[in-house]
Amino acid sequence: MGPDPQDPPDSPAASPVSKVETGTEKLLLDFPAEAVARLTISNPDRRNALDHEILDAISTTIPRLDSGIDVRCLLLTGADPVFSAGYDIGSIPDESFERDAEALVAHPFHEALEAVAAFPWPTVAAINGHCLGGGLELAVTCDLRIAAEGALMGMPPAKLGLIYSHTGIAKFIDVIGSARTRELFLTGDRFPADRAESFGLVNRVAPDRDLSVEAVGLAAAIAANAPLSMKGNKKVINALIANPVIDEELERQLVELRESCFSSEDFREGIRAFGEKRRPDWTGR
């Protein structure tokens, strides 16, 4: 299950905090378990809406979590009681709306999502409450999602006069299929966590009071797996999603990636540990 997410500041799990800063109080960073980093959106006055400050912080902070510190799983969540109400469209001034709306929405949001997608280690969204619009796309960009049973998820573009980006809609088609994507975007309805789980929008549902502990436990369990396997398998999955038709060059690269594990120390250690019925001691080599 992993340690309690409320580790004291001087605990070993919290020690890397001083090495990476988000640069804003609207995006909080802590390390609730070994090799787990947690980013918490904290914009309570705007129901954790994603403004430029938060999006810029996401795009600059995440790459640094893969440099110089031991992070093997990233957890994204929101400060209670919501995950995120979506992109902060209220921040676009009326006088420049028509001219600036697309640029204001697209650029920082795209950069933040790209940072999440490009993170080489597994990512988990802990959906602690309402998760709407751009907040839901942020969660869907993560590899896995665990939701509180009281959470509601929805895409409101149809109720806002917005045509959503094709890249964003493609993510939903990949995760939940075309029929559910149509339902999500054409109705604008909000889905409770249990229904979202039934069609794959979330992977797991936890009681509201237990979400934080269960999410940290899931992230800690993931981070305890073989590093080479996690990065390699995520790379293969992403390559196959991006390339439905595999050409010869991509196939060669994927075969080489698979073959590289057979000469690794971790593969030998994993086999030994399995035979000896003990926990493996991974080195990442």
Buried (B, 14 or more C-beta within 10 A) or exposed (E): EBBBBEBEEEEEBBEBBEEBEBEBEBBBBBBBBBBBBBBBBBBEEBBBBBBBBBBBBBBBBBEBBBEEBBBBBBBBBBBBBBBBBBBBBEEBEEEEEEEEEEEBBEEBBBBBBBBBBEBBBBBBBBBBBBBBBBBBBBBBBBBBBBBBBBBBBBBBBBEEEBEBBEEBBEBBEEBBEEEBBEBBBEEBBBBBBEBBBEBEBBBBBBEBEEBBBBBBBBBBBBBBBBBBBBBBBBBBEBBEEEEEEEEEEBEEBBEEBEEEBEEBEBBEBBEEBEEEEEEBEBEEE
